[in-house]
Amino acid sequence: MDEYLGLFVKETTLYNQIVLGTLLPEKSWAPLPHFVQGWLRIYIAATLLYFVSGFLWCFYIYHIKRNVYLPKDAIPSKKAMYLQIYVAMKAMPWYCALPSISEYMVENGWTRCFSRISDVGWISYTWYLALYLIFVEFGIYWMHRELHDIKPLYKYLHATHHIYNKQNTLSPFAGLAFHPLDGILQAVPHVIALFLVPTHFTTHIALLFMEAIWTANIHDCIHGKLWPVMGAGYHTIHHTTYRHNYGHYTVWMDWMFGTLRDPLEDESKNM
């Protein structure tokens, strides 16, 4: 068992060496405890991903494709985007605590993670991945919905994110502009899943970082019209009505629990 758990430690150590070794002098991070190295690596990587994906996406939709995807009056001001960046950066150190703790639990054998796909085979890997994604979708839907329905949670946590309630206040940078505890609560299903569903550790890490890109995408107000994906068209409705489209990746949970509102139906009603 100790030898197998060492595979997880070896993997996270490799990630630390790639990120920290590339960007920082070795003497500044090598003496740190492994857990702290992991947190620092996640913080640096998440921050870089947030800024690179955000700036590139904003440059593309607001400058290269200006007035193609969005009308001029729907483009957010620089002031609005700076505020979103400020809120996200205040929360980022706290966001990174959750994956750091989850890595610690994986490395100590507290979860059902496996290190190699060959340990279970491709068929089981695909089945487990589907279960993982279904659980995460279900968990995030209900966590998000309760952050609206439970008034103190909305007032003191989720309202920070919902000050962006019009097209011209939403941007890719709003994707991580949450109260720190709000962002952590909505990510908790990813960690709980590790205790319930056998999960490939590398895939889990990749999905966490895909979150940053996904949350940027669903706040750009551009409806991709790719059913059953819960894209920006659906999420923009969530920000303007507060009572619909709580789902994360797909529309299925909102469809099952009666909270789905289709942007195409809204468009047809307005015509």
LOLO-313858 format. One record per residue (C-alpha): residue number from 0; residue in one letter; x, y, z. Coordinates in steps of 0.25 Angstrom, whole numbers, plus 5000, padded with zeros to 4 digits. Layout:
N
<pt><minu>NUM</minu><zado>A</zado><X>X</X><Y>Y</Y><Z>Z</Z></pt>
...
This chain:
271
<pt><minu>0</minu><zado>M</zado><X>5000</X><Y>5000</Y><Z>5000</Z></pt>
<pt><minu>1</minu><zado>D</zado><X>5011</X><Y>5010</Y><Z>5004</Z></pt>
<pt><minu>2</minu><zado>E</zado><X>5018</X><Y>5007</Y><Z>4990</Z></pt>
<pt><minu>3</minu><zado>Y</zado><X>5005</X><Y>5010</Y><Z>4983</Z></pt>
<pt><minu>4</minu><zado>L</zado><X>5002</X><Y>5022</Y><Z>4990</Z></pt>
<pt><minu>5</minu><zado>G</zado><X>5016</X><Y>5027</Y><Z>4987</Z></pt>
<pt><minu>6</minu><zado>L</zado><X>5011</X><Y>5027</Y><Z>4972</Z></pt>
<pt><minu>7</minu><zado>F</zado><X>5002</X><Y>5039</Y><Z>4976</Z></pt>
<pt><minu>8</minu><zado>V</zado><X>5013</X><Y>5046</Y><Z>4983</Z></pt>
<pt><minu>9</minu><zado>K</zado><X>5023</X><Y>5044</Y><Z>4972</Z></pt>
<pt><minu>10</minu><zado>E</zado><X>5012</X><Y>5050</Y><Z>4962</Z></pt>
<pt><minu>11</minu><zado>T</zado><X>5010</X><Y>5062</Y><Z>4970</Z></pt>
<pt><minu>12</minu><zado>T</zado><X>5025</X><Y>5064</Y><Z>4972</Z></pt>
<pt><minu>13</minu><zado>L</zado><X>5026</X><Y>5064</Y><Z>4957</Z></pt>
<pt><minu>14</minu><zado>Y</zado><X>5016</X><Y>5075</Y><Z>4956</Z></pt>
<pt><minu>15</minu><zado>N</zado><X>5023</X><Y>5083</Y><Z>4967</Z></pt>
<pt><minu>16</minu><zado>Q</zado><X>5036</X><Y>5082</Y><Z>4959</Z></pt>
<pt><minu>17</minu><zado>I</zado><X>5030</X><Y>5086</Y><Z>4946</Z></pt>
<pt><minu>18</minu><zado>V</zado><X>5022</X><Y>5098</Y><Z>4951</Z></pt>
<pt><minu>19</minu><zado>L</zado><X>5031</X><Y>5103</Y><Z>4962</Z></pt>
<pt><minu>20</minu><zado>G</zado><X>5044</X><Y>5099</Y><Z>4956</Z></pt>
<pt><minu>21</minu><zado>T</zado><X>5041</X><Y>5106</Y><Z>4943</Z></pt>
<pt><minu>22</minu><zado>L</zado><X>5036</X><Y>5119</Y><Z>4950</Z></pt>
<pt><minu>23</minu><zado>L</zado><X>5044</X><Y>5120</Y><Z>4963</Z></pt>
<pt><minu>24</minu><zado>P</zado><X>5058</X><Y>5119</Y><Z>4968</Z></pt>
<pt><minu>25</minu><zado>E</zado><X>5059</X><Y>5105</Y><Z>4974</Z></pt>
<pt><minu>26</minu><zado>K</zado><X>5064</X><Y>5110</Y><Z>4987</Z></pt>
<pt><minu>27</minu><zado>S</zado><X>5051</X><Y>5118</Y><Z>4989</Z></pt>
<pt><minu>28</minu><zado>W</zado><X>5042</X><Y>5106</Y><Z>4989</Z></pt>
<pt><minu>29</minu><zado>A</zado><X>5050</X><Y>5093</Y><Z>4990</Z></pt>
<pt><minu>30</minu><zado>P</zado><X>5052</X><Y>5094</Y><Z>5005</Z></pt>
<pt><minu>31</minu><zado>L</zado><X>5037</X><Y>5096</Y><Z>5007</Z></pt>
<pt><minu>32</minu><zado>P</zado><X>5028</X><Y>5084</Y><Z>5012</Z></pt>
<pt><minu>33</minu><zado>H</zado><X>5022</X><Y>5076</Y><Z>5001</Z></pt>
<pt><minu>34</minu><zado>F</zado><X>5008</X><Y>5081</Y><Z>5005</Z></pt>
<pt><minu>35</minu><zado>V</zado><X>5012</X><Y>5095</Y><Z>5004</Z></pt>
<pt><minu>36</minu><zado>Q</zado><X>5019</X><Y>5093</Y><Z>4991</Z></pt>
<pt><minu>37</minu><zado>G</zado><X>5006</X><Y>5087</Y><Z>4985</Z></pt>
<pt><minu>38</minu><zado>W</zado><X>4998</X><Y>5099</Y><Z>4990</Z></pt>
<pt><minu>39</minu><zado>L</zado><X>5008</X><Y>5108</Y><Z>4984</Z></pt>
<pt><minu>40</minu><zado>R</zado><X>5008</X><Y>5101</Y><Z>4971</Z></pt>
<pt><minu>41</minu><zado>I</zado><X>4993</X><Y>5101</Y><Z>4970</Z></pt>
<pt><minu>42</minu><zado>Y</zado><X>4992</X><Y>5115</Y><Z>4973</Z></pt>
<pt><minu>43</minu><zado>I</zado><X>5002</X><Y>5119</Y><Z>4962</Z></pt>
<pt><minu>44</minu><zado>A</zado><X>4997</X><Y>5110</Y><Z>4952</Z></pt>
<pt><minu>45</minu><zado>A</zado><X>4982</X><Y>5114</Y><Z>4955</Z></pt>
<pt><minu>46</minu><zado>T</zado><X>4986</X><Y>5129</Y><Z>4955</Z></pt>
<pt><minu>47</minu><zado>L</zado><X>4993</X><Y>5128</Y><Z>4941</Z></pt>
<pt><minu>48</minu><zado>L</zado><X>4982</X><Y>5120</Y><Z>4935</Z></pt>
<pt><minu>49</minu><zado>Y</zado><X>4972</X><Y>5130</Y><Z>4940</Z></pt>
<pt><minu>50</minu><zado>F</zado><X>4979</X><Y>5142</Y><Z>4934</Z></pt>
<pt><minu>51</minu><zado>V</zado><X>4984</X><Y>5135</Y><Z>4921</Z></pt>
<pt><minu>52</minu><zado>S</zado><X>4970</X><Y>5129</Y><Z>4918</Z></pt>
<pt><minu>53</minu><zado>G</zado><X>4963</X><Y>5142</Y><Z>4922</Z></pt>
<pt><minu>54</minu><zado>F</zado><X>4971</X><Y>5152</Y><Z>4914</Z></pt>
<pt><minu>55</minu><zado>L</zado><X>4972</X><Y>5143</Y><Z>4902</Z></pt>
<pt><minu>56</minu><zado>W</zado><X>4957</X><Y>5141</Y><Z>4902</Z></pt>
<pt><minu>57</minu><zado>C</zado><X>4954</X><Y>5156</Y><Z>4905</Z></pt>
<pt><minu>58</minu><zado>F</zado><X>4963</X><Y>5160</Y><Z>4894</Z></pt>
<pt><minu>59</minu><zado>Y</zado><X>4957</X><Y>5151</Y><Z>4884</Z></pt>
<pt><minu>60</minu><zado>I</zado><X>4942</X><Y>5154</Y><Z>4887</Z></pt>
<pt><minu>61</minu><zado>Y</zado><X>4943</X><Y>5169</Y><Z>4890</Z></pt>
<pt><minu>62</minu><zado>H</zado><X>4954</X><Y>5173</Y><Z>4880</Z></pt>
<pt><minu>63</minu><zado>I</zado><X>4956</X><Y>5163</Y><Z>4869</Z></pt>
<pt><minu>64</minu><zado>K</zado><X>4941</X><Y>5159</Y><Z>4868</Z></pt>
<pt><minu>65</minu><zado>R</zado><X>4936</X><Y>5173</Y><Z>4873</Z></pt>
<pt><minu>66</minu><zado>N</zado><X>4921</X><Y>5174</Y><Z>4870</Z></pt>
<pt><minu>67</minu><zado>V</zado><X>4921</X><Y>5160</Y><Z>4864</Z></pt>
<pt><minu>68</minu><zado>Y</zado><X>4917</X><Y>5152</Y><Z>4876</Z></pt>
<pt><minu>69</minu><zado>L</zado><X>4912</X><Y>5163</Y><Z>4885</Z></pt>
<pt><minu>70</minu><zado>P</zado><X>4905</X><Y>5177</Y><Z>4882</Z></pt>
<pt><minu>71</minu><zado>K</zado><X>4914</X><Y>5189</Y><Z>4887</Z></pt>
<pt><minu>72</minu><zado>D</zado><X>4905</X><Y>5192</Y><Z>4899</Z></pt>
<pt><minu>73</minu><zado>A</zado><X>4907</X><Y>5177</Y><Z>4904</Z></pt>
<pt><minu>74</minu><zado>I</zado><X>4922</X><Y>5179</Y><Z>4905</Z></pt>
<pt><minu>75</minu><zado>P</zado><X>4926</X><Y>5181</Y><Z>4920</Z></pt>
<pt><minu>76</minu><zado>S</zado><X>4934</X><Y>5193</Y><Z>4924</Z></pt>
<pt><minu>77</minu><zado>K</zado><X>4949</X><Y>5191</Y><Z>4928</Z></pt>
<pt><minu>78</minu><zado>K</zado><X>4945</X><Y>5196</Y><Z>4942</Z></pt>
<pt><minu>79</minu><zado>A</zado><X>4935</X><Y>5184</Y><Z>4943</Z></pt>
<pt><minu>80</minu><zado>M</zado><X>4946</X><Y>5174</Y><Z>4938</Z></pt>
<pt><minu>81</minu><zado>Y</zado><X>4956</X><Y>5180</Y><Z>4948</Z></pt>
<pt><minu>82</minu><zado>L</zado><X>4947</X><Y>5178</Y><Z>4959</Z></pt>
<pt><minu>83</minu><zado>Q</zado><X>4944</X><Y>5164</Y><Z>4956</Z></pt>
<pt><minu>84</minu><zado>I</zado><X>4959</X><Y>5161</Y><Z>4955</Z></pt>
<pt><minu>85</minu><zado>Y</zado><X>4961</X><Y>5168</Y><Z>4969</Z></pt>
<pt><minu>86</minu><zado>V</zado><X>4950</X><Y>5159</Y><Z>4975</Z></pt>
<pt><minu>87</minu><zado>A</zado><X>4956</X><Y>5147</Y><Z>4969</Z></pt>
<pt><minu>88</minu><zado>M</zado><X>4970</X><Y>5150</Y><Z>4973</Z></pt>
<pt><minu>89</minu><zado>K</zado><X>4966</X><Y>5152</Y><Z>4987</Z></pt>
<pt><minu>90</minu><zado>A</zado><X>4959</X><Y>5138</Y><Z>4987</Z></pt>
<pt><minu>91</minu><zado>M</zado><X>4970</X><Y>5131</Y><Z>4979</Z></pt>
<pt><minu>92</minu><zado>P</zado><X>4979</X><Y>5127</Y><Z>4991</Z></pt>
<pt><minu>93</minu><zado>W</zado><X>4966</X><Y>5121</Y><Z>4998</Z></pt>
<pt><minu>94</minu><zado>Y</zado><X>4961</X><Y>5114</Y><Z>4986</Z></pt>
<pt><minu>95</minu><zado>C</zado><X>4975</X><Y>5107</Y><Z>4985</Z></pt>
<pt><minu>96</minu><zado>A</zado><X>4974</X><Y>5101</Y><Z>4999</Z></pt>
<pt><minu>97</minu><zado>L</zado><X>4963</X><Y>5091</Y><Z>4995</Z></pt>
<pt><minu>98</minu><zado>P</zado><X>4971</X><Y>5084</Y><Z>4984</Z></pt>
<pt><minu>99</minu><zado>S</zado><X>4983</X><Y>5084</Y><Z>4993</Z></pt>
<pt><minu>100</minu><zado>I</zado><X>4976</X><Y>5077</Y><Z>5004</Z></pt>
<pt><minu>101</minu><zado>S</zado><X>4970</X><Y>5067</Y><Z>4994</Z></pt>
<pt><minu>102</minu><zado>E</zado><X>4983</X><Y>5064</Y><Z>4989</Z></pt>
<pt><minu>103</minu><zado>Y</zado><X>4988</X><Y>5061</Y><Z>5003</Z></pt>
<pt><minu>104</minu><zado>M</zado><X>4976</X><Y>5052</Y><Z>5006</Z></pt>
<pt><minu>105</minu><zado>V</zado><X>4979</X><Y>5044</Y><Z>4993</Z></pt>
<pt><minu>106</minu><zado>E</zado><X>4994</X><Y>5043</Y><Z>4996</Z></pt>
<pt><minu>107</minu><zado>N</zado><X>4990</X><Y>5037</Y><Z>5010</Z></pt>
<pt><minu>108</minu><zado>G</zado><X>4980</X><Y>5027</Y><Z>5004</Z></pt>
<pt><minu>109</minu><zado>W</zado><X>4968</X><Y>5033</Y><Z>5010</Z></pt>
<pt><minu>110</minu><zado>T</zado><X>4961</X><Y>5033</Y><Z>4996</Z></pt>
<pt><minu>111</minu><zado>R</zado><X>4957</X><Y>5023</Y><Z>4985</Z></pt>
<pt><minu>112</minu><zado>C</zado><X>4967</X><Y>5029</Y><Z>4975</Z></pt>
<pt><minu>113</minu><zado>F</zado><X>4975</X><Y>5020</Y><Z>4966</Z></pt>
<pt><minu>114</minu><zado>S</zado><X>4988</X><Y>5024</Y><Z>4960</Z></pt>
<pt><minu>115</minu><zado>R</zado><X>4988</X><Y>5017</Y><Z>4947</Z></pt>
<pt><minu>116</minu><zado>I</zado><X>4977</X><Y>5014</Y><Z>4937</Z></pt>
<pt><minu>117</minu><zado>S</zado><X>4983</X><Y>5000</Y><Z>4935</Z></pt>
<pt><minu>118</minu><zado>D</zado><X>4979</X><Y>4997</Y><Z>4950</Z></pt>
<pt><minu>119</minu><zado>V</zado><X>4965</X><Y>4997</Y><Z>4946</Z></pt>
<pt><minu>120</minu><zado>G</zado><X>4964</X><Y>4996</Y><Z>4931</Z></pt>
<pt><minu>121</minu><zado>W</zado><X>4958</X><Y>5006</Y><Z>4920</Z></pt>
<pt><minu>122</minu><zado>I</zado><X>4944</X><Y>5001</Y><Z>4922</Z></pt>
<pt><minu>123</minu><zado>S</zado><X>4944</X><Y>5002</Y><Z>4937</Z></pt>
<pt><minu>124</minu><zado>Y</zado><X>4951</X><Y>5016</Y><Z>4935</Z></pt>
<pt><minu>125</minu><zado>T</zado><X>4941</X><Y>5021</Y><Z>4926</Z></pt>
<pt><minu>126</minu><zado>W</zado><X>4929</X><Y>5016</Y><Z>4935</Z></pt>
<pt><minu>127</minu><zado>Y</zado><X>4936</X><Y>5022</Y><Z>4947</Z></pt>
<pt><minu>128</minu><zado>L</zado><X>4938</X><Y>5035</Y><Z>4940</Z></pt>
<pt><minu>129</minu><zado>A</zado><X>4923</X><Y>5036</Y><Z>4936</Z></pt>
<pt><minu>130</minu><zado>L</zado><X>4919</X><Y>5033</Y><Z>4950</Z></pt>
<pt><minu>131</minu><zado>Y</zado><X>4929</X><Y>5044</Y><Z>4955</Z></pt>
<pt><minu>132</minu><zado>L</zado><X>4923</X><Y>5054</Y><Z>4946</Z></pt>
<pt><minu>133</minu><zado>I</zado><X>4909</X><Y>5051</Y><Z>4949</Z></pt>
<pt><minu>134</minu><zado>F</zado><X>4912</X><Y>5052</Y><Z>4964</Z></pt>
<pt><minu>135</minu><zado>V</zado><X>4919</X><Y>5065</Y><Z>4962</Z></pt>
<pt><minu>136</minu><zado>E</zado><X>4908</X><Y>5071</Y><Z>4953</Z></pt>
<pt><minu>137</minu><zado>F</zado><X>4897</X><Y>5067</Y><Z>4964</Z></pt>
<pt><minu>138</minu><zado>G</zado><X>4905</X><Y>5072</Y><Z>4975</Z></pt>
<pt><minu>139</minu><zado>I</zado><X>4909</X><Y>5086</Y><Z>4969</Z></pt>
<pt><minu>140</minu><zado>Y</zado><X>4894</X><Y>5087</Y><Z>4964</Z></pt>
<pt><minu>141</minu><zado>W</zado><X>4889</X><Y>5086</Y><Z>4978</Z></pt>
<pt><minu>142</minu><zado>M</zado><X>4900</X><Y>5094</Y><Z>4985</Z></pt>
<pt><minu>143</minu><zado>H</zado><X>4898</X><Y>5105</Y><Z>4975</Z></pt>
<pt><minu>144</minu><zado>R</zado><X>4883</X><Y>5104</Y><Z>4977</Z></pt>
<pt><minu>145</minu><zado>E</zado><X>4884</X><Y>5105</Y><Z>4992</Z></pt>
<pt><minu>146</minu><zado>L</zado><X>4893</X><Y>5117</Y><Z>4992</Z></pt>
<pt><minu>147</minu><zado>H</zado><X>4881</X><Y>5124</Y><Z>4986</Z></pt>
<pt><minu>148</minu><zado>D</zado><X>4870</X><Y>5117</Y><Z>4994</Z></pt>
<pt><minu>149</minu><zado>I</zado><X>4876</X><Y>5119</Y><Z>5008</Z></pt>
<pt><minu>150</minu><zado>K</zado><X>4876</X><Y>5134</Y><Z>5010</Z></pt>
<pt><minu>151</minu><zado>P</zado><X>4888</X><Y>5136</Y><Z>5019</Z></pt>
<pt><minu>152</minu><zado>L</zado><X>4896</X><Y>5128</Y><Z>5009</Z></pt>
<pt><minu>153</minu><zado>Y</zado><X>4892</X><Y>5137</Y><Z>4998</Z></pt>
<pt><minu>154</minu><zado>K</zado><X>4893</X><Y>5150</Y><Z>5006</Z></pt>
<pt><minu>155</minu><zado>Y</zado><X>4907</X><Y>5147</Y><Z>5012</Z></pt>
<pt><minu>156</minu><zado>L</zado><X>4913</X><Y>5138</Y><Z>5001</Z></pt>
<pt><minu>157</minu><zado>H</zado><X>4907</X><Y>5137</Y><Z>4987</Z></pt>
<pt><minu>158</minu><zado>A</zado><X>4902</X><Y>5151</Y><Z>4986</Z></pt>
<pt><minu>159</minu><zado>T</zado><X>4917</X><Y>5155</Y><Z>4983</Z></pt>
<pt><minu>160</minu><zado>H</zado><X>4916</X><Y>5148</Y><Z>4970</Z></pt>
<pt><minu>161</minu><zado>H</zado><X>4902</X><Y>5153</Y><Z>4966</Z></pt>
<pt><minu>162</minu><zado>I</zado><X>4905</X><Y>5167</Y><Z>4966</Z></pt>
<pt><minu>163</minu><zado>Y</zado><X>4909</X><Y>5164</Y><Z>4951</Z></pt>
<pt><minu>164</minu><zado>N</zado><X>4894</X><Y>5163</Y><Z>4947</Z></pt>
<pt><minu>165</minu><zado>K</zado><X>4894</X><Y>5169</Y><Z>4933</Z></pt>
<pt><minu>166</minu><zado>Q</zado><X>4901</X><Y>5165</Y><Z>4920</Z></pt>
<pt><minu>167</minu><zado>N</zado><X>4910</X><Y>5178</Y><Z>4921</Z></pt>
<pt><minu>168</minu><zado>T</zado><X>4915</X><Y>5174</Y><Z>4935</Z></pt>
<pt><minu>169</minu><zado>L</zado><X>4918</X><Y>5159</Y><Z>4931</Z></pt>
<pt><minu>170</minu><zado>S</zado><X>4932</X><Y>5155</Y><Z>4925</Z></pt>
<pt><minu>171</minu><zado>P</zado><X>4941</X><Y>5143</Y><Z>4926</Z></pt>
<pt><minu>172</minu><zado>F</zado><X>4948</X><Y>5149</Y><Z>4938</Z></pt>
<pt><minu>173</minu><zado>A</zado><X>4935</X><Y>5148</Y><Z>4946</Z></pt>
<pt><minu>174</minu><zado>G</zado><X>4936</X><Y>5133</Y><Z>4945</Z></pt>
<pt><minu>175</minu><zado>L</zado><X>4944</X><Y>5132</Y><Z>4958</Z></pt>
<pt><minu>176</minu><zado>A</zado><X>4939</X><Y>5145</Y><Z>4965</Z></pt>
<pt><minu>177</minu><zado>F</zado><X>4933</X><Y>5139</Y><Z>4977</Z></pt>
<pt><minu>178</minu><zado>H</zado><X>4933</X><Y>5140</Y><Z>4992</Z></pt>
<pt><minu>179</minu><zado>P</zado><X>4944</X><Y>5130</Y><Z>4996</Z></pt>
<pt><minu>180</minu><zado>L</zado><X>4935</X><Y>5121</Y><Z>5003</Z></pt>
<pt><minu>181</minu><zado>D</zado><X>4925</X><Y>5121</Y><Z>4992</Z></pt>
<pt><minu>182</minu><zado>G</zado><X>4935</X><Y>5117</Y><Z>4982</Z></pt>
<pt><minu>183</minu><zado>I</zado><X>4940</X><Y>5106</Y><Z>4991</Z></pt>
<pt><minu>184</minu><zado>L</zado><X>4926</X><Y>5101</Y><Z>4994</Z></pt>
<pt><minu>185</minu><zado>Q</zado><X>4923</X><Y>5099</Y><Z>4979</Z></pt>
<pt><minu>186</minu><zado>A</zado><X>4936</X><Y>5092</Y><Z>4977</Z></pt>
<pt><minu>187</minu><zado>V</zado><X>4934</X><Y>5082</Y><Z>4989</Z></pt>
<pt><minu>188</minu><zado>P</zado><X>4926</X><Y>5072</Y><Z>4981</Z></pt>
<pt><minu>189</minu><zado>H</zado><X>4939</X><Y>5069</Y><Z>4973</Z></pt>
<pt><minu>190</minu><zado>V</zado><X>4945</X><Y>5065</Y><Z>4986</Z></pt>
<pt><minu>191</minu><zado>I</zado><X>4934</X><Y>5057</Y><Z>4992</Z></pt>
<pt><minu>192</minu><zado>A</zado><X>4933</X><Y>5049</Y><Z>4979</Z></pt>
<pt><minu>193</minu><zado>L</zado><X>4947</X><Y>5044</Y><Z>4982</Z></pt>
<pt><minu>194</minu><zado>F</zado><X>4942</X><Y>5037</Y><Z>4994</Z></pt>
<pt><minu>195</minu><zado>L</zado><X>4930</X><Y>5030</Y><Z>4987</Z></pt>
<pt><minu>196</minu><zado>V</zado><X>4935</X><Y>5027</Y><Z>4973</Z></pt>
<pt><minu>197</minu><zado>P</zado><X>4948</X><Y>5021</Y><Z>4969</Z></pt>
<pt><minu>198</minu><zado>T</zado><X>4955</X><Y>5032</Y><Z>4961</Z></pt>
<pt><minu>199</minu><zado>H</zado><X>4967</X><Y>5034</Y><Z>4953</Z></pt>
<pt><minu>200</minu><zado>F</zado><X>4976</X><Y>5044</Y><Z>4960</Z></pt>
<pt><minu>201</minu><zado>T</zado><X>4982</X><Y>5050</Y><Z>4948</Z></pt>
<pt><minu>202</minu><zado>T</zado><X>4968</X><Y>5052</Y><Z>4942</Z></pt>
<pt><minu>203</minu><zado>H</zado><X>4963</X><Y>5058</Y><Z>4954</Z></pt>
<pt><minu>204</minu><zado>I</zado><X>4974</X><Y>5069</Y><Z>4954</Z></pt>
<pt><minu>205</minu><zado>A</zado><X>4971</X><Y>5072</Y><Z>4939</Z></pt>
<pt><minu>206</minu><zado>L</zado><X>4956</X><Y>5073</Y><Z>4942</Z></pt>
<pt><minu>207</minu><zado>L</zado><X>4959</X><Y>5083</Y><Z>4953</Z></pt>
<pt><minu>208</minu><zado>F</zado><X>4967</X><Y>5092</Y><Z>4944</Z></pt>
<pt><minu>209</minu><zado>M</zado><X>4957</X><Y>5091</Y><Z>4933</Z></pt>
<pt><minu>210</minu><zado>E</zado><X>4948</X><Y>5097</Y><Z>4943</Z></pt>
<pt><minu>211</minu><zado>A</zado><X>4955</X><Y>5111</Y><Z>4942</Z></pt>
<pt><minu>212</minu><zado>I</zado><X>4954</X><Y>5110</Y><Z>4926</Z></pt>
<pt><minu>213</minu><zado>W</zado><X>4939</X><Y>5106</Y><Z>4927</Z></pt>
<pt><minu>214</minu><zado>T</zado><X>4935</X><Y>5117</Y><Z>4937</Z></pt>
<pt><minu>215</minu><zado>A</zado><X>4941</X><Y>5127</Y><Z>4928</Z></pt>
<pt><minu>216</minu><zado>N</zado><X>4934</X><Y>5122</Y><Z>4916</Z></pt>
<pt><minu>217</minu><zado>I</zado><X>4920</X><Y>5122</Y><Z>4923</Z></pt>
<pt><minu>218</minu><zado>H</zado><X>4921</X><Y>5136</Y><Z>4927</Z></pt>
<pt><minu>219</minu><zado>D</zado><X>4924</X><Y>5142</Y><Z>4913</Z></pt>
<pt><minu>220</minu><zado>C</zado><X>4909</X><Y>5143</Y><Z>4910</Z></pt>
<pt><minu>221</minu><zado>I</zado><X>4911</X><Y>5136</Y><Z>4896</Z></pt>
<pt><minu>222</minu><zado>H</zado><X>4901</X><Y>5125</Y><Z>4894</Z></pt>
<pt><minu>223</minu><zado>G</zado><X>4908</X><Y>5113</Y><Z>4888</Z></pt>
<pt><minu>224</minu><zado>K</zado><X>4895</X><Y>5106</Y><Z>4885</Z></pt>
<pt><minu>225</minu><zado>L</zado><X>4901</X><Y>5092</Y><Z>4887</Z></pt>
<pt><minu>226</minu><zado>W</zado><X>4891</X><Y>5083</Y><Z>4894</Z></pt>
<pt><minu>227</minu><zado>P</zado><X>4892</X><Y>5078</Y><Z>4905</Z></pt>
<pt><minu>228</minu><zado>V</zado><X>4903</X><Y>5087</Y><Z>4909</Z></pt>
<pt><minu>229</minu><zado>M</zado><X>4900</X><Y>5098</Y><Z>4920</Z></pt>
<pt><minu>230</minu><zado>G</zado><X>4907</X><Y>5109</Y><Z>4912</Z></pt>
<pt><minu>231</minu><zado>A</zado><X>4907</X><Y>5124</Y><Z>4914</Z></pt>
<pt><minu>232</minu><zado>G</zado><X>4893</X><Y>5126</Y><Z>4908</Z></pt>
<pt><minu>233</minu><zado>Y</zado><X>4887</X><Y>5118</Y><Z>4920</Z></pt>
<pt><minu>234</minu><zado>H</zado><X>4897</X><Y>5124</Y><Z>4930</Z></pt>
<pt><minu>235</minu><zado>T</zado><X>4894</X><Y>5138</Y><Z>4926</Z></pt>
<pt><minu>236</minu><zado>I</zado><X>4879</X><Y>5135</Y><Z>4929</Z></pt>
<pt><minu>237</minu><zado>H</zado><X>4883</X><Y>5130</Y><Z>4943</Z></pt>
<pt><minu>238</minu><zado>H</zado><X>4890</X><Y>5144</Y><Z>4945</Z></pt>
<pt><minu>239</minu><zado>T</zado><X>4878</X><Y>5152</Y><Z>4941</Z></pt>
<pt><minu>240</minu><zado>T</zado><X>4866</X><Y>5143</Y><Z>4947</Z></pt>
<pt><minu>241</minu><zado>Y</zado><X>4874</X><Y>5137</Y><Z>4959</Z></pt>
<pt><minu>242</minu><zado>R</zado><X>4864</X><Y>5125</Y><Z>4959</Z></pt>
<pt><minu>243</minu><zado>H</zado><X>4868</X><Y>5117</Y><Z>4947</Z></pt>
<pt><minu>244</minu><zado>N</zado><X>4879</X><Y>5109</Y><Z>4941</Z></pt>
<pt><minu>245</minu><zado>Y</zado><X>4887</X><Y>5105</Y><Z>4953</Z></pt>
<pt><minu>246</minu><zado>G</zado><X>4894</X><Y>5094</Y><Z>4946</Z></pt>
<pt><minu>247</minu><zado>H</zado><X>4909</X><Y>5093</Y><Z>4943</Z></pt>
<pt><minu>248</minu><zado>Y</zado><X>4913</X><Y>5086</Y><Z>4930</Z></pt>
<pt><minu>249</minu><zado>T</zado><X>4899</X><Y>5081</Y><Z>4925</Z></pt>
<pt><minu>250</minu><zado>V</zado><X>4884</X><Y>5085</Y><Z>4926</Z></pt>
<pt><minu>251</minu><zado>W</zado><X>4880</X><Y>5071</Y><Z>4931</Z></pt>
<pt><minu>252</minu><zado>M</zado><X>4879</X><Y>5074</Y><Z>4946</Z></pt>
<pt><minu>253</minu><zado>D</zado><X>4871</X><Y>5087</Y><Z>4943</Z></pt>
<pt><minu>254</minu><zado>W</zado><X>4862</X><Y>5079</Y><Z>4934</Z></pt>
<pt><minu>255</minu><zado>M</zado><X>4860</X><Y>5068</Y><Z>4944</Z></pt>
<pt><minu>256</minu><zado>F</zado><X>4857</X><Y>5078</Y><Z>4956</Z></pt>
<pt><minu>257</minu><zado>G</zado><X>4849</X><Y>5088</Y><Z>4948</Z></pt>
<pt><minu>258</minu><zado>T</zado><X>4858</X><Y>5100</Y><Z>4948</Z></pt>
<pt><minu>259</minu><zado>L</zado><X>4862</X><Y>5100</Y><Z>4933</Z></pt>
<pt><minu>260</minu><zado>R</zado><X>4860</X><Y>5112</Y><Z>4925</Z></pt>
<pt><minu>261</minu><zado>D</zado><X>4864</X><Y>5111</Y><Z>4910</Z></pt>
<pt><minu>262</minu><zado>P</zado><X>4870</X><Y>5124</Y><Z>4904</Z></pt>
<pt><minu>263</minu><zado>L</zado><X>4865</X><Y>5120</Y><Z>4890</Z></pt>
<pt><minu>264</minu><zado>E</zado><X>4851</X><Y>5120</Y><Z>4895</Z></pt>
<pt><minu>265</minu><zado>D</zado><X>4854</X><Y>5134</Y><Z>4901</Z></pt>
<pt><minu>266</minu><zado>E</zado><X>4858</X><Y>5139</Y><Z>4888</Z></pt>
<pt><minu>267</minu><zado>S</zado><X>4846</X><Y>5133</Y><Z>4881</Z></pt>
<pt><minu>268</minu><zado>K</zado><X>4837</X><Y>5140</Y><Z>4891</Z></pt>
<pt><minu>269</minu><zado>N</zado><X>4844</X><Y>5153</Y><Z>4889</Z></pt>
<pt><minu>270</minu><zado>M</zado><X>4843</X><Y>5153</Y><Z>4874</Z></pt>
